[in-house]
Amino acid sequence: MEAHSLDVKALLALAYTKAEASPNPSTQNAALLVDATGKVLIGVMNVFVDNISLTPQRLEKPMRYKLSVHAERNAVYLAARAGIPTLGLTMVAPWASCADCAQAIVQSGVKRQVTHKQALDRSGSWMDEVELGLSILREAGVEVVVYDGSIGGVELRRDGVVWQP
């Protein structure tokens, strides 16, 4: 499957739209698992662990980090739950993956990750984690496609600040 055979801008726009529903009070993200034809098999956002109570204290750092499920890992977990094989799929996620999410991508057999340059440029305090994640992906043979351009049509939170990709 060639990266250029997928409409990465449209897929990123879909991921951003899905991310708008994320309950995370600081940063909203989403991830899609896409097959070779561009069909979206899984589309999820970053969420909190299923079936737990979210108290105001749990929404504050550092507890929020421990109870959050990043979108990329959430996609892999839900694919496993639904019996959807991930081998050879493409992961589309606007924010580049942290090291833990990169591990999930590699170990699940996903062969490509599409991310957004303008989101990557806003990694801020997560930049070291994102750089390690990208390094893991590339060293493990996962193709990393970075789309450079405006998406439009959505507003998301990143580190608590509203942003328009």
C-alpha positions in Angstrom: 0.0 0.0 0.0 1.4 3.4 -1.0 0.9 6.3 1.4 -0.1 8.5 -1.6 -3.0 6.1 -2.4 -4.8 7.3 0.8 -6.4 10.7 1.1 -4.4 11.6 4.2 -5.8 15.1 4.5 -9.4 13.8 4.5 -8.4 11.1 7.0 -6.7 13.6 9.3 -9.8 15.8 9.0 -12.0 12.9 10.1 -9.6 12.2 13.0 -9.7 15.8 14.1 -13.5 15.7 13.9 -13.6 12.6 16.1 -11.1 14.2 18.5 -13.6 17.1 19.2 -15.6 14.6 21.3 -12.7 13.7 23.6 -13.5 14.4 27.2 -9.9 15.3 28.0 -9.9 18.8 29.5 -6.4 19.6 28.3 -5.7 17.9 24.9 -8.0 16.3 22.4 -6.7 13.6 20.0 -8.1 10.8 18.0 -6.8 7.8 16.0 -8.1 5.9 13.0 -7.1 2.4 11.9 -7.4 2.3 8.1 -7.1 -0.5 5.7 -5.4 -0.4 2.3 -8.5 0.9 0.5 -8.9 3.8 2.9 -11.8 2.2 4.8 -11.8 3.3 8.5 -12.0 0.1 10.6 -11.7 1.9 14.0 -12.1 5.5 14.9 -11.6 6.6 18.5 -10.5 9.5 20.6 -8.3 9.8 23.8 -10.6 8.9 26.7 -10.4 7.8 30.3 -10.3 4.2 31.4 -13.7 2.6 30.9 -16.1 2.3 33.8 -14.2 4.5 36.3 -15.5 7.5 38.2 -14.1 10.8 37.1 -13.8 13.0 40.1 -12.4 16.6 39.9 -9.2 15.3 41.5 -8.8 12.6 38.9 -9.0 15.2 36.1 -5.9 17.0 37.5 -2.3 16.2 36.8 -0.6 13.8 37.5 -3.6 11.5 38.1 -5.2 12.4 34.8 -2.1 11.0 33.0 -2.5 7.7 34.8 -6.2 7.3 33.9 -6.0 8.5 30.3 -6.0 6.2 27.4 -4.2 7.8 24.5 -6.1 7.6 21.2 -3.5 5.3 19.5 -3.5 2.7 22.2 -7.3 3.0 22.5 -7.5 2.1 18.8 -5.3 -0.9 19.2 -7.2 -2.1 22.3 -10.6 -1.7 20.6 -9.4 -3.5 17.5 -8.3 -6.4 19.7 -11.7 -6.3 21.5 -13.6 -6.4 18.2 -11.4 -9.1 16.7 -10.0 -6.8 14.0 -6.5 -7.8 12.8 -4.2 -4.8 12.8 -1.3 -6.3 10.8 -0.5 -4.0 7.9 -3.0 -1.3 8.7 -2.4 2.5 8.8 -2.8 4.5 11.9 -4.0 8.1 11.4 -3.5 10.3 14.4 -3.1 14.1 14.3 -0.7 14.4 17.3 2.4 12.3 16.8 2.7 9.2 19.1 4.4 9.1 22.4 6.8 6.3 23.2 4.1 4.1 24.8 1.7 4.5 21.8 4.6 3.9 19.4 5.2 0.6 21.2 1.5 -0.4 20.7 1.7 0.6 17.1 4.8 -1.5 16.4 3.7 -4.5 18.5 0.3 -4.6 16.8 1.8 -4.8 13.4 0.6 -1.4 12.1 2.9 -0.6 9.2 2.2 3.2 8.7 1.4 6.2 10.8 0.0 9.4 9.4 0.4 12.5 11.5 0.0 16.3 11.0 3.1 18.5 10.9 1.2 21.5 12.3 0.2 19.4 15.3 3.7 18.0 15.6 5.1 21.5 15.7 2.8 22.2 18.8 4.2 19.2 20.8 5.6 21.6 23.4 6.4 19.9 26.7 5.7 16.5 25.0 8.4 17.0 22.3 11.0 14.7 23.9 8.3 12.0 24.3 7.1 12.5 20.7 10.7 12.4 19.3 11.3 9.1 21.1 8.0 7.8 19.7 8.9 8.7 16.2 12.3 7.2 16.6 10.8 3.9 17.8 8.4 3.8 14.9 11.1 4.5 12.3 13.6 2.1 13.8 11.0 -0.7 13.9 10.2 -0.1 10.2 6.9 1.7 10.6 6.5 4.3 7.8 5.8 7.7 9.2 3.9 10.1 6.9 3.8 13.7 8.0 1.1 15.8 6.3 2.1 19.4 6.0 -0.9 21.7 5.4 -4.0 23.3 6.9 -7.0 21.0 7.7 -9.7 23.6 8.8 -13.2 23.1 10.1 -12.4 22.1 13.7 -11.3 23.5 17.0 -9.4 21.4 19.5 -7.7 21.8 22.9 -4.0 21.3 23.1 -2.4 21.9 26.5 -5.7 23.6 27.4 -5.5 26.1 24.6 -8.0 26.1 21.7 -6.3 25.6 18.4 -7.5 25.3 14.8 -5.6 22.9 12.6 
